[in-house]
Each structure stands twice: as structure tokens, then as C-alpha cells.
Amino acid sequence: MTTLEIKNLAVAVGGSQILSDVSLTIKSGEVHAVMGPNGAGKSTLSAALMGKPGYVVTGGSVTLDGVDMLALPTWQRATAGLHLIMQYPTEIPGVMLQDAMSAALDTRNQDSNHLKKIIETEAKRIGFDPELVMRSVNVDFSGGEKKRSETLQLAVLQPKIAILDELDSGLDIDALRDCAQRVEDATLETNLGVLVITHYSRLFEQLKPDFVHILTNGRIVKSAGPELADELEVTGYAAYL
Amino acid sequence: MSTLALPTVDEEIWRYSRIGELNLDQFELGKVSTKIDASSQAKQCVSSATNVAPRNATDIFEDLNVRNAQLTAISVAKNQVIADPIIITHSLDKSGVVVYPRLVIDAHENSEVTIVERFISGNGVSSLIVPVVDVRAAQSARVTYVAINELGNATWQIGYQQAVGQRDSMMKLFTVALGGDYARVRAEVRLEGQGANSQQVALYFADSTQMHDFRTLQDHAAPRTHSSLLFKGAVKDTAKSVYTGLIRIRENATKSEAFQTNRNLTLSHGAWAESVPNLEIETNDVKCSHASTVGPVDDDQRFYLESRGIMPDIAERLVVLGFFGEVLDRLPAVPFIADLRERVSTKLLGDSN
């Protein structure tokens, strides 16, 4: 059992305070949805959790099973068990996806001999063309291919906690269904804990949230069960601004 | 001896260079050892003494090369296709000498040839090499030329490449520069015949106190000519690099296309790269573009890989090898290309900061 504990997190970007007080506790197998309008600070939360340069933590703490994540560089947060699926996955010309995954397994002292086989199996599950792993990371990938690639990496690297930053942006419904279903499966198969950041409830058809939190103006203003997502679908965020 | 004077950094073409450090008198005329590997078919085309048309020297180094040239001449007959690459290796193992290798490639009408010229010296060999290569591609000829600088860390190079293409010819000119203390190449292409085509591609990577210096010219002197240039470099530690490039479209070169891209990675705070692209267009109805960048490894690319659990130095190595991959992948299939990738990788691993 793993616990990611975010306590009173405050984050500034470029001198302005974006998150002022965010507390969440995510345990293995749980799915937490953080929902909010554009500009609420949702992407800042995911970037700060992973230690993206430029996102300055000004208060609070983040621990994974008691280990202070904020003290670790990005790569160690990843090997400790955090994984970020990015809203806009970066293109890296000349770096083959397979080589990147192989390097990622190397740091974890995991044998990459079976990588090809694992990739084939996982690619099939989510409808990803396995030939794409021989291409440069995200270069000339369609929106759907990018998110399938992100999901494939999650499946191969088997983190403890996944942070999904707007998995549902820039891809078609089929790709969304495949990716969301694969993450949902991981919560059951490998007990993955999930923090899913979104402003639509569309992906909840496959990936079922146990908790829904509303983030506006840099703080969590309400936390409840999945019924909150249904309510938001009808009333929008207006009541929480 | 030459009657010409040493240039100075006041001349635009020598700006940023280390020419001021050079004392020619400290070198005596030496010999470079030249080895040629070629198929028996290709060997027929190679000689060391033919009637080579004289060359107009633009400066003292070219002039001295004309006077002291150690000549290798390759002449490919009309319609002849040489399948395997001809590999020329120049080795220098003595300090205190200046050597003047000269290569002349004459590709006659509709012929095809690939030539690789390697420059090698040991570390600590404090000498000067002044190589000059002339590529002449006749109508519809296809020439691929690859220059590889694997010089030691104390050797200077002041090199010249001049390639002239006639009607519908295709010239691909590659330069890979890893070695040398100060290593300079002036690489010029002139498209003289209608529909002539050139590609210039280079990879350079300087570390420690090395300096790489490139001056390029894409000179369009006929209609419907097409040139493209892609130079990618990296500097590490306190190394330096200079790229200055000119696209010249002459008045008669209508409907021509010229592209020039120079990208530089600065891998250490103390490293320095300069990139100066220029356009000189004397006619309308042409398509030209140039792009130039100097900067460190992209933060987002680094973050992406690190977020997968890849250590920073390995992430950087992946990104830099990927950056150079675009050039390495275009190189013709010659046996030591895999070595080059390895050598770039080794350089990246070397002590930095």
C-alpha cells in the first residue's frame, strides 16, 4: 500500500502564487479527480508534483510513503513511483521512444531484455502501433498517438501513483477510451493510485473516480464522492468561483 | 613561400577566429601520410599527378597549398558509377610541421562517386594542416564527399572546400568535426549550371578548449538551382564555435531555392557559440530561408525524460545524440559512421565543468 500525501501545498510560477493551499491524500488503487475551470491551477499542481523547473514550491509538503518528494530531483521522484502523463507531451527529435524507455528501465535496475515483448503486449492493449516506438519521442505523433504513447509508458514503467494531466485533451474518443480504460485496469491489476486532472467528466466512463475535488483559485474548495462530477456536469463551476 | 600576408580578425571572413595566435614561422614544411582505400575499379580513377587546373588563391593558406600541394586527384569518367566509397586517410604524427593535402574530384558527365576524406593526428601533435578540396561536378554528375576531422587536441586545421556544380548535378558535402585545437573549414558551393543541386551537412562538437570555425557560401549563379545547408554543432566546457554562412543568389539565378539552418547546443556555461547567417539576393522570384539557434539543451525535453526516471546526464546524452542524429542519419553508409556516434557519445561522457 502506497500513500501520496499532499499537505497545504503552495506553488508560485514566475513570481505569482498559483496554488495557495492544496491538500490531498491518494492511496494505492484509488482514483482522485481534481476538476476545475481553466486557470484554476490544475496543471501547476501536476508540474509541481513532478518538480518541473520554474514551479517554485512556497509552502506545504509532498510525501510518498513518508519520503519527502520535494527534496528529490525529478528523476528520483519518478523512480520512487510517481509518473506524470503530460497534457502536451514534449517532442524530442532523434530520441527513439524505445531507447527512452530502455534508459528509464536501466535507472530502475530493471532488465530491458524483454522490453520489446512487453511493448508489443501493451501496445496491443491500447491500440498503439508498436512500430512507433522506433520513432522519435512524440515527433509527428497525432494527438491520440501521443496520449497512447504516454499510457504505454505508464503501463511499461508500472509506477505506484500516476498523475494524469488532462489526458482527455487533444485526442479522439476512441483513443481516450483506450487510454482511460488502461489506467482503470492498472488500478485493479497493479493497485495503481491515480490523480486525474481534468475539466470534463468524459473520461470517467472508463476511469471511475472514487473521489472528486474541485480546484478553483489555487485551492481545493470541495471534496466529495463521484456524484460531485455529475453535479458539475449540470451546474458547472460557477457556484465555486 | 607566399608573398601574401597572414589575415587578421579585422577581415570579416576571419572575424571571431584564432588567426591572431598563429605564427606560421614556427612550422616547417612537412609531409602528411596519405592512404587510399578503394575497390580496384575505383583505384583506376585515382592518381597523384594529373594536370590539375590552377586555383585562384583567396588568401595565403590557399596560395601556400597551391605551391606545396600533396595532390590526390580523382577523375570519374562520363557515365561511370563507382559503387563503393573511396576512403582517403591523411595521418599526421609529427609536431612542428605544416602540411598541404589537396584533393581534386572531377566527376564527369552523369558519373557517380562517394569519397570520404579523413584527417587524423595524435593528441599532442602540434602541427598545422591546410587541406584544400575541389569538387567539380559536370552535368548530371552525382558526388558525395565526406570530410571527417579526427585530429588530435593540439593540431590546427585551416581548410577549404570548393564545390562547383554544372547543369542538373547533385553534390552532397558532409563535414564531421570532432578534433583539432583550432579547426576551421571554409566551405563554398557554387551552382553554375541550371538545375544544379547541393546539400551541405555538418556535425561539429568541440569540448575542452577546442574551437571549430565554419564559413559557408551557397552561391547561386544559374537559374533553378537548389541548395540546402544543415550545420549542427555543440560546445562543451570552455570550447567555442563559429558559424557564418552566406546565401548569394545572383541576378540570373531566377527560380532558385536556398535553405540554410545552423543549430548550436551550448552544453556548459563556459562554452560559446556564434552563429551569423546572411543573405545576399540580387533577383526576385526565389525562395530562401535561413534559421539559426544557439542555446542549451531544451528544458522541456530534459524534464520529459527525467520525469520518466532517466538521470539528468543520461537524459542530456540522449537529447544531444538525438540532436546530432539528424546529421548522422544522413551520412552515407561508410564503415565508421557507427564509430562517430560512439565518439560523440564518449565526448559527452567526458569530464565537464
Contacts between the chains, C-beta under 8 A, distances in Angstrom:
chain1	res1	chain2	res2	distance
A	50	B	303	7.9
A	50	B	307	5.2
A	52	B	303	5.5
A	52	B	307	7.9
A	53	B	299	5.5
A	53	B	303	6.5
A	54	B	299	7.9
A	73	B	306	7.2
A	73	B	312	7.2
A	74	B	303	6.5
A	74	B	306	4.1
A	74	B	307	5.6
A	75	B	306	4.5
A	75	B	307	7.8
A	75	B	309	5.4
A	75	B	310	6.0
A	75	B	311	5.4
A	75	B	312	6.7
A	75	B	315	7.6
A	78	B	306	7.2
A	78	B	307	5.8
A	78	B	308	6.0
A	78	B	309	3.5
A	79	B	309	4.4
A	83	B	307	7.8
A	84	B	307	5.1
A	86	B	304	7.2
A	86	B	307	7.7
A	89	B	304	7.0
A	90	B	298	7.9
A	90	B	300	4.6
A	90	B	301	5.6
A	90	B	303	7.4
A	90	B	304	4.0
A	91	B	301	8.0
A	92	B	301	4.9
A	92	B	304	6.5
A	92	B	305	7.1
A	92	B	318	7.7
A	92	B	319	6.4
A	92	B	322	6.0
A	93	B	322	5.7
A	93	B	323	7.1
A	93	B	325	7.6
A	93	B	326	6.6
A	94	B	319	7.9
A	94	B	321	6.8
A	94	B	322	2.7
A	94	B	323	5.9
A	94	B	324	7.3
A	94	B	325	3.4
A	94	B	326	5.9
A	95	B	305	7.5
A	95	B	318	4.9
A	95	B	319	6.4
A	95	B	321	7.6
A	95	B	322	3.9
A	95	B	325	7.9
A	99	B	318	6.7
A	100	B	305	6.1
A	100	B	308	6.3
A	100	B	310	6.9
A	100	B	318	6.6
A	101	B	308	7.5
A	103	B	305	7.5
A	103	B	308	7.8
A	103	B	310	4.8
A	103	B	314	5.6
A	103	B	315	7.9
A	103	B	318	6.4
A	104	B	308	4.2
A	104	B	309	4.9
A	104	B	310	5.4
A	106	B	314	7.8
A	107	B	309	5.0
A	107	B	310	6.1
A	107	B	311	5.8
A	107	B	314	7.6
A	108	B	309	6.2
A	136	B	322	6.9
A	137	B	304	7.3
A	153	B	308	6.5
A	157	B	308	6.8
A	157	B	309	7.0
